[in-house]
């Protein structure tokens, strides 16, 4: 009986945690998708481009914060979860690191607004970017509470705080559309700030029982977390760079209208990437114990199965985009953005590489090799920058997509070579697991259906209890 319980516990973890993180990513994506669909119809192309730049600047800040703070905090709290002294010292050091990072970002946002406005010919960005300074400060407790929940294998608060944060902006845009109120960029930024504040309160409600801080900052843990996080910080910023350099190159070289058209295609294909990051968030705390070559088999199995699970979800979406690009763009963005459809077919292929790249980073970070992950990601970013600059000037919108697709392909080959040499991991094994994933999913659904039918049949044939006729 105990053996059955032990084997069931990991399954429950993966099912429950995977579902919650997928829901968290999914609800954020649905709100972002819905917001973008409304804005594409109620903002001019220059206005939508300015809002896109605002979001990219914010994503750079948050990806940098996650890189510097999240993996180091989650990894070490997972290791020292039962030792209160270390747990408290790690939490306090991480919080201070978060505050220092936010102050540095606030300075960059204030000073960089004018440069972004001039570089991308988007004057509106100079008016709304300072609002992100305050969002940036609200994200200190928001992320701290969520990271601590993740370290304790608790994902409910992460879901609900994200629901509040992303949902507030969508609700505001929807209200403006329904009430025929003009959609203003400054109001959008303020709605995002309100969502962040509401998300902080929600995250605290779930994280409070896991909060434990020391009265003094431990210099050892501050140095250790910063030393670990600096590589993941570089990796995340490089990832953001190579994922957005195609849009940024178009905006700088061809203007905000080209940026808006390309970004419309990108908003759709972002849906394909959601399972990659959702499962990575679950994989990381479970793989944090795999150190060195003694656990090659465990790392190999974790990578190949997680990649197969992500691919199983992604492939149907890729097929839909390839087959129905035109109606999807027309439904999502409207007739003004129909030129995005052919580009979207190319950007959809990015999603095929994403599971391999994301899980590559997850495995390397969790096994104590963030520097290697950083170097590979930095190389991909530099390659994409060079190719984007060349291809955009020659091929325009298609050049940006071709550049990113080429960079992803080269990076995929190099990453798989490293994984095979150090962990014995093969991409072909992950692909070979796909039929098993689909078979397991089919059996699970069939079993669930049979249980429902059996329950209904039992309810139907069970006679009702006769009424008591005695006085």
C-alpha positions as CSV (number, residue, x, y, z in Angstrom):
1,X,0.0,0.0,0.0
2,X,2.8,2.4,0.8
3,X,4.5,1.6,-2.5
4,X,1.3,2.5,-4.3
5,X,1.1,5.8,-2.5
6,X,4.7,6.6,-3.2
7,X,4.3,6.0,-6.9
8,X,1.1,7.9,-7.0
9,X,2.6,11.0,-5.4
10,X,4.8,12.0,-8.4
11,X,1.9,11.5,-10.7
12,X,-0.3,13.7,-8.7
13,X,2.5,16.3,-8.6
14,X,2.9,16.4,-12.4
15,X,-0.9,16.3,-13.1
16,X,-1.8,19.0,-10.6
17,X,1.2,21.3,-11.0
18,X,1.3,20.9,-14.7
19,X,-2.4,21.7,-15.0
20,X,-2.1,24.8,-12.8
21,X,1.0,26.1,-14.5
22,X,-0.5,25.5,-17.9
23,X,-3.7,27.3,-16.8
24,X,-1.5,30.2,-15.4
25,X,0.3,30.5,-18.7
26,X,-2.8,29.9,-20.6
27,X,-5.0,32.5,-18.9
28,X,-2.2,35.0,-19.3
29,X,-2.0,34.2,-23.0
30,X,-5.7,34.3,-23.5
31,X,-6.0,37.7,-21.9
32,X,-3.0,38.9,-23.9
33,X,-4.5,37.4,-27.1
34,X,-7.9,39.0,-26.4
35,X,-6.4,42.4,-25.5
36,X,-4.2,42.4,-28.7
37,X,-7.2,41.4,-30.9
38,X,-9.2,44.4,-29.5
39,X,-6.3,46.8,-29.7
40,X,-5.5,45.8,-33.3
41,X,-9.0,47.1,-34.2
42,X,-9.0,50.2,-32.0
43,X,-5.5,51.5,-32.3
44,X,-3.6,52.8,-35.4
45,X,-0.6,50.8,-36.5
46,X,1.8,53.4,-35.0
47,X,-0.2,53.2,-31.8
48,X,-0.1,49.4,-31.7
49,X,3.6,49.5,-32.5
50,X,4.2,51.9,-29.5
51,X,2.2,49.6,-27.2
52,X,4.2,46.6,-28.5
53,X,7.4,48.4,-27.7
54,X,6.1,49.2,-24.2
55,X,5.3,45.5,-23.7
56,X,8.7,44.4,-25.0
57,X,10.5,46.8,-22.6
58,X,8.4,45.4,-19.7
59,X,9.2,41.8,-20.8
60,X,12.9,42.5,-20.8
61,X,12.6,43.8,-17.2
62,X,10.5,40.8,-16.0
63,X,12.6,38.2,-17.9
64,X,15.7,39.8,-16.4
65,X,14.2,39.7,-12.9
66,X,13.2,36.1,-13.3
67,X,16.7,35.2,-14.5
68,X,18.4,36.9,-11.6
69,X,16.0,35.9,-8.9
70,X,13.7,33.0,-9.8
71,X,15.9,30.0,-10.6
72,X,18.4,30.7,-7.8
73,X,15.7,31.2,-5.2
74,X,13.6,28.2,-6.2
75,X,16.6,25.9,-6.5
76,X,18.1,26.7,-3.1
77,X,14.8,26.9,-1.2
78,X,13.9,23.5,-2.7
79,X,17.1,22.1,-1.2
80,X,16.9,23.9,2.2
81,X,13.1,23.7,2.6
82,X,13.3,21.9,5.9
83,X,16.1,24.0,7.4
84,X,14.5,27.2,8.6
85,X,17.7,29.2,9.2
86,X,18.9,28.8,5.7
87,X,15.4,29.1,4.3
88,X,15.0,32.5,6.0
89,X,18.4,33.7,4.9
90,X,17.9,32.8,1.3
91,X,14.5,34.5,1.2
92,X,15.8,37.7,2.6
93,X,18.9,37.8,0.3
94,X,16.7,37.2,-2.7
95,X,14.3,39.9,-1.7
96,X,17.1,42.4,-1.4
97,X,18.5,41.3,-4.8
98,X,15.0,41.9,-6.2
99,X,14.8,45.4,-4.8
100,X,18.3,46.4,-6.1
101,X,17.4,45.0,-9.6
102,X,14.2,47.0,-9.6
103,X,16.0,50.3,-8.7
104,X,18.5,49.7,-11.6
105,X,15.6,49.0,-14.0
106,X,13.7,52.1,-12.9
107,X,16.8,54.2,-13.7
108,X,17.1,52.6,-17.2
109,X,13.4,53.0,-18.0
110,X,13.4,56.7,-17.1
111,X,16.6,57.4,-19.0
112,X,15.8,55.2,-22.0
113,X,12.3,56.4,-22.9
114,X,13.6,59.2,-25.2
115,X,16.1,56.9,-26.9
116,X,13.4,54.3,-27.7
117,X,11.1,57.0,-29.0
118,X,13.7,58.4,-31.4
119,X,15.1,55.0,-32.5
120,X,11.7,53.4,-33.4
121,X,9.9,56.6,-34.4
122,X,7.3,56.1,-31.7
123,X,6.7,59.4,-29.7
124,X,4.0,57.8,-27.6
125,X,6.5,55.5,-25.9
126,X,8.0,58.4,-24.1
127,X,4.7,59.2,-22.4
128,X,3.8,55.7,-21.2
129,X,7.1,54.0,-20.4
130,X,7.5,55.9,-17.1
131,X,4.3,54.2,-15.9
132,X,6.2,50.9,-16.1
133,X,8.6,52.2,-13.5
134,X,5.8,51.9,-10.9
135,X,4.7,48.5,-12.4
136,X,8.3,47.5,-11.9
137,X,8.2,48.3,-8.2
138,X,4.8,46.5,-7.8
139,X,6.5,43.4,-9.3
140,X,9.0,43.1,-6.4
141,X,6.5,41.6,-4.0
142,X,4.5,40.0,-6.8
143,X,7.4,37.9,-8.1
144,X,8.9,37.3,-4.6
145,X,5.6,35.7,-3.4
146,X,5.2,33.7,-6.5
147,X,8.7,32.4,-6.6
148,X,8.5,31.3,-3.0
149,X,5.2,29.4,-3.8
150,X,7.0,27.7,-6.7
151,X,9.8,26.6,-4.5
152,X,7.3,25.0,-2.2
153,X,5.5,23.2,-5.1
154,X,2.5,25.5,-4.7
155,X,1.0,27.0,-7.8
156,X,-2.5,28.1,-7.0
157,X,-1.4,31.7,-6.0
158,X,0.7,31.9,-9.1
159,X,-2.3,31.2,-11.2
160,X,-4.7,33.6,-9.5
161,X,-2.2,36.5,-9.3
162,X,-1.5,36.2,-13.0
163,X,-5.2,36.0,-13.6
164,X,-5.6,39.4,-11.8
165,X,-2.6,41.0,-13.4
166,X,-3.4,40.1,-17.0
167,X,-7.1,40.1,-16.6
168,X,-7.3,43.7,-15.4
169,X,-5.9,45.0,-18.6
170,X,-8.2,42.9,-20.7
171,X,-11.2,44.0,-18.7
172,X,-10.3,47.6,-19.2
173,X,-9.9,47.3,-22.9
174,X,-13.1,45.4,-23.2
175,X,-15.0,48.0,-21.2
176,X,-13.6,50.8,-23.4
177,X,-14.8,48.9,-26.5
178,X,-18.2,48.1,-25.2
179,X,-18.8,51.7,-23.9
180,X,-17.3,53.2,-27.1
181,X,-14.7,55.0,-25.0
182,X,-11.5,55.9,-26.9
183,X,-8.6,53.5,-26.1
184,X,-5.7,55.6,-24.9
185,X,-2.2,54.2,-24.4
186,X,-1.7,56.0,-21.0
187,X,-4.9,54.4,-19.7
188,X,-3.7,51.0,-20.8
189,X,-0.5,51.4,-18.9
190,X,-2.4,52.5,-15.7
191,X,-4.8,49.5,-16.0
192,X,-1.7,47.2,-16.1
193,X,-0.4,48.9,-12.9
194,X,-3.8,48.3,-11.2
195,X,-3.7,44.7,-12.2
196,X,-0.2,44.3,-10.8
197,X,-1.3,45.8,-7.4
198,X,-4.3,43.5,-7.3
199,X,-2.0,40.5,-8.2
200,X,0.3,41.3,-5.3
201,X,-2.6,41.1,-2.8
202,X,-3.7,37.8,-4.3
203,X,-0.3,36.2,-4.4
204,X,0.3,37.2,-0.7
205,X,-2.8,35.4,0.4
206,X,-1.4,32.1,-0.9
207,X,2.3,32.7,-0.1
208,X,2.0,33.9,3.5
209,X,2.2,30.5,5.1
210,X,5.5,29.9,3.2
211,X,7.0,33.3,4.1
212,X,10.0,33.3,6.4
213,X,12.7,36.0,6.4
214,X,15.8,36.7,8.5
215,X,16.3,40.0,10.3
216,X,19.7,40.5,8.7
217,X,21.0,40.0,5.2
218,X,23.4,37.1,5.0
219,X,26.3,38.2,2.7
220,X,27.1,34.6,1.8
221,X,23.6,33.9,0.4
222,X,23.4,37.3,-1.3
223,X,26.7,36.6,-3.1
224,X,25.7,33.0,-3.9
225,X,22.3,34.0,-5.4
226,X,23.8,36.8,-7.4
227,X,26.6,34.6,-8.7
228,X,24.1,32.0,-9.8
229,X,21.5,34.4,-11.1
230,X,23.9,36.5,-13.2
231,X,24.2,33.8,-15.8
232,X,20.5,33.1,-15.9
233,X,19.9,36.9,-16.1
234,X,22.2,37.0,-19.2
235,X,20.5,33.9,-20.6
236,X,17.0,35.4,-20.2
237,X,17.9,38.8,-21.7
238,X,19.6,37.1,-24.6
239,X,16.5,34.9,-25.1
240,X,14.3,38.1,-25.1
241,X,16.8,39.7,-27.5
242,X,16.8,36.8,-30.1
243,X,13.0,36.4,-29.8
244,X,12.3,40.1,-30.5
245,X,15.3,41.2,-32.6
246,X,13.3,40.4,-35.8
247,X,10.5,42.8,-34.7
248,X,12.9,45.4,-33.5
249,X,14.9,45.3,-36.7
250,X,11.7,45.8,-38.7
251,X,10.7,48.7,-36.5
252,X,14.0,50.4,-36.8
253,X,14.7,49.8,-40.5
254,X,11.2,49.9,-42.0
255,X,9.1,51.8,-39.5
256,X,6.3,51.2,-36.9
257,X,3.8,50.0,-39.5
258,X,6.0,47.0,-40.4
259,X,6.6,46.3,-36.7
260,X,2.8,46.2,-36.1
261,X,2.1,43.9,-39.1
262,X,4.9,41.4,-38.0
263,X,3.8,41.7,-34.3
264,X,0.2,40.7,-35.3
265,X,1.6,37.4,-36.7
266,X,3.8,37.0,-33.6
267,X,0.8,37.3,-31.2
268,X,-0.9,34.3,-32.7
269,X,2.2,32.1,-32.7
270,X,3.0,33.0,-29.1
271,X,0.2,30.6,-28.2
272,X,2.3,27.7,-29.5
273,X,5.1,28.5,-27.0
274,X,2.9,28.5,-23.9
275,X,3.2,24.7,-23.2
276,X,7.0,25.0,-23.3
277,X,7.3,27.5,-20.5
278,X,4.5,25.9,-18.5
279,X,6.1,22.5,-18.3
280,X,9.6,24.1,-17.8
281,X,8.2,25.8,-14.7
282,X,7.2,22.4,-13.3
283,X,10.3,20.6,-14.5
284,X,12.7,23.0,-12.8
285,X,12.1,22.3,-9.1
286,X,11.9,18.5,-9.8
287,X,15.2,18.5,-11.6
288,X,17.0,20.7,-9.2
289,X,18.4,17.7,-7.4
290,X,20.1,16.3,-10.5
291,X,23.8,17.2,-10.2
292,X,26.7,16.1,-12.4
293,X,27.1,13.0,-14.4
294,X,25.9,10.6,-11.7
295,X,22.3,11.4,-12.7
296,X,22.7,11.3,-16.5
297,X,19.9,8.8,-16.9
298,X,17.5,10.8,-14.8
299,X,18.3,14.0,-16.7
300,X,18.0,12.2,-20.0
301,X,14.6,10.7,-19.1
302,X,13.3,14.0,-17.8
303,X,14.4,16.0,-20.9
304,X,13.1,13.5,-23.4
305,X,9.7,13.0,-21.8
306,X,9.1,16.7,-21.1
307,X,10.0,17.6,-24.7
308,X,7.7,14.9,-26.0
309,X,4.8,16.1,-23.8
310,X,5.3,19.7,-25.1
311,X,5.5,18.6,-28.7
312,X,2.3,16.6,-28.4
313,X,0.5,19.8,-27.5
314,X,2.2,22.1,-29.9
315,X,2.0,20.0,-33.2
316,X,-1.8,20.4,-33.6
317,X,-1.5,24.2,-33.2
318,X,1.3,24.4,-35.8
319,X,-0.8,22.4,-38.2
320,X,-3.8,24.6,-37.7
321,X,-1.7,27.8,-38.3
322,X,-0.1,26.4,-41.4
323,X,-3.4,25.3,-42.9
324,X,-5.6,28.3,-41.9
325,X,-3.3,31.3,-41.6
326,X,-5.6,33.6,-43.6
327,X,-8.8,33.1,-41.7
328,X,-7.0,33.1,-38.3
329,X,-5.4,36.5,-39.1
330,X,-8.7,37.9,-40.4
331,X,-10.5,36.7,-37.2
332,X,-7.8,37.9,-34.9
333,X,-6.5,41.2,-36.4
334,X,-8.9,42.1,-39.1
335,X,-8.6,42.9,-42.8
336,X,-6.0,45.6,-42.3
337,X,-3.4,42.9,-41.3
338,X,-4.0,40.2,-43.9
339,X,-0.4,40.6,-45.1
340,X,0.7,39.0,-41.8
341,X,-0.8,35.6,-42.8
342,X,2.2,34.4,-45.0
343,X,4.6,35.6,-42.4
344,X,2.7,33.8,-39.7
345,X,3.2,30.5,-41.4
346,X,6.9,30.9,-41.0
347,X,6.8,32.1,-37.4
348,X,4.6,29.1,-36.5
349,X,7.6,26.9,-37.2
350,X,9.5,28.6,-34.4
351,X,7.4,26.7,-32.0
352,X,8.8,23.4,-33.2
353,X,12.3,24.4,-31.9
354,X,11.0,26.0,-28.6
355,X,10.5,22.8,-26.6
356,X,14.0,21.6,-27.2
357,X,15.5,25.1,-26.4
358,X,13.5,25.8,-23.3
359,X,14.1,22.3,-21.8
360,X,17.8,22.6,-22.7
361,X,18.0,25.8,-20.5
362,X,15.9,24.2,-17.8
363,X,18.1,21.1,-17.5
364,X,21.3,23.1,-17.6
365,X,20.2,25.7,-15.0
366,X,18.8,23.1,-12.6
367,X,21.9,21.0,-12.8
368,X,24.2,23.9,-12.0
369,X,25.4,24.9,-15.5
370,X,23.8,28.3,-16.1
371,X,27.0,29.7,-17.6
372,X,26.8,27.1,-20.5
373,X,23.2,27.9,-21.1
374,X,24.0,31.6,-21.2
375,X,26.7,31.2,-23.8
376,X,24.5,29.2,-26.1
377,X,21.7,31.7,-25.8
378,X,24.0,34.6,-26.3
379,X,25.4,33.0,-29.5
380,X,21.8,32.5,-30.8
381,X,21.0,36.2,-30.0
382,X,24.1,37.4,-31.8
383,X,23.5,35.2,-34.8
384,X,19.8,36.3,-35.1
385,X,20.9,40.0,-34.9
386,X,23.3,39.6,-37.7
387,X,20.9,37.6,-39.9
388,X,18.0,39.9,-39.2
389,X,19.9,43.0,-40.2
390,X,20.9,41.4,-43.5
391,X,17.7,39.7,-44.3
392,X,15.3,42.5,-43.4
393,X,17.1,44.9,-45.7
394,X,16.8,42.4,-48.5
395,X,13.5,40.6,-48.0
396,X,11.5,42.9,-45.6
397,X,8.9,41.1,-43.4
398,X,9.9,37.6,-44.7
399,X,13.5,38.4,-44.1
400,X,12.9,38.8,-40.3
401,X,11.1,35.4,-40.2
402,X,13.8,33.7,-42.3
403,X,16.6,35.1,-40.1
404,X,15.0,33.9,-36.8
405,X,14.2,30.5,-38.3
406,X,17.8,30.1,-39.5
407,X,19.2,31.1,-36.1
408,X,16.9,28.6,-34.3
409,X,18.0,25.8,-36.6
410,X,21.7,26.4,-36.1
411,X,21.2,26.7,-32.3
412,X,19.1,23.5,-32.2
413,X,21.9,21.5,-33.8
414,X,24.6,22.9,-31.4
415,X,22.4,22.4,-28.3
416,X,21.6,18.8,-29.2
417,X,25.2,18.1,-29.8
418,X,26.0,19.3,-26.3
419,X,23.2,17.3,-24.7
420,X,24.2,14.1,-26.4
421,X,27.9,14.5,-25.4
422,X,27.2,15.3,-21.7
423,X,23.9,13.6,-20.9
424,X,23.4,11.0,-23.7
425,X,20.2,12.9,-24.8
426,X,18.9,12.5,-28.3
427,X,16.2,14.6,-29.9
428,X,15.1,11.5,-31.9
429,X,14.3,9.7,-28.6
430,X,12.0,12.6,-27.6
431,X,10.3,12.5,-31.0
432,X,10.0,8.7,-30.6
433,X,8.1,9.2,-27.3
434,X,5.3,11.1,-29.1
435,X,3.2,8.1,-30.0
436,X,3.3,7.0,-26.4
437,X,2.2,10.4,-25.2
438,X,-0.8,10.4,-27.5
439,X,-1.6,6.8,-26.6
440,X,-1.5,7.7,-22.9
441,X,-3.7,10.7,-23.4
442,X,-6.2,8.7,-25.4
443,X,-6.3,5.9,-22.8
444,X,-6.7,8.5,-20.0
445,X,-9.7,10.1,-21.8
446,X,-11.2,6.8,-22.6
447,X,-10.9,5.6,-19.0
448,X,-12.5,8.8,-17.8
449,X,-15.3,8.4,-20.3
450,X,-15.9,4.8,-19.2
451,X,-16.0,5.9,-15.6
452,X,-18.6,8.5,-16.4
453,X,-20.8,6.1,-18.3
454,X,-20.5,3.5,-15.5
455,X,-21.5,6.0,-12.9
456,X,-24.4,7.1,-14.9
457,X,-25.5,3.5,-15.5
458,X,-25.3,2.7,-11.8
459,X,-27.4,5.8,-11.0
460,X,-30.0,4.8,-13.6
461,X,-30.5,1.2,-12.4
462,X,-30.3,1.8,-8.7
463,X,-33.8,1.6,-7.3
464,X,-35.1,4.4,-5.3
465,X,-35.4,3.8,-1.6
466,X,-39.1,3.2,-0.8
467,X,-40.8,5.8,1.2
468,X,-41.5,5.0,4.9
469,X,-45.3,4.6,5.1
470,X,-45.4,4.0,8.8
471,X,-46.8,6.8,10.9
